[in-house]
Amino acid sequence: MSLRVTEMVAEAIPGARLAIVPDAGHMALLTAPHIVNPMIAAHLRAADGVRTARKSRLSTTAPSRSI
């Protein structure tokens, strides 16, 4: 996929972030882990924060059920 197509895809996805790792090629995880790993970790922390907030919001708004 060309860089322009990649940019267009990222622009079309709400909230998407495009990270370009210079000189990494298709194996960025192996050739530049010092750059890629922190990006993945930040993404997972952000996703966990969304999941945690959503779970918390659901538990406070959902009616309790007794069995």
Number of C-alpha atoms within 10 A of each C-alpha: 5 7 9 9 10 12 13 11 12 15 13 10 9 7 8 10 11 11 11 11 13 9 10 15 12 9 10 17 14 12 14 15 14 11 15 17 14 11 13 13 11 11 13 12 12 12 12 12 12 12 12 12 12 11 11 11 11 11 11 9 8 8 8 7 5 4 2
